[in-house]
Amino acid sequence: MLSPTNSAINIQASNTTLDCKGFMLDSSAIPEASTQWGIVSDQQHDVTIRNCTTKGFFTGIAIYNTTSRGNSVLNNRI
């Protein structure tokens, strides 16, 4: 499992929707080693991430674990 300290947002529950409504997550003011991922979901099911913009992260949006199912990433700018 990924560490929440390495991501701006860590989704830790299944059946969750994150709708950023067009707002941006920008890591440019954070030291490079501090935040590697913008939005992370690990080992969760039925997670939807939509309308988000991520800037300056090594990985903008990451959904991990091959047993996760029903996840959606919609209308994002990475």
Helices and strands as residue ranges (DSSP letters): G 4-6, E 7-11, E 17-19, E 24-26, E 37-42, E 48-50, E 53-55, E 59-64, E 72-74
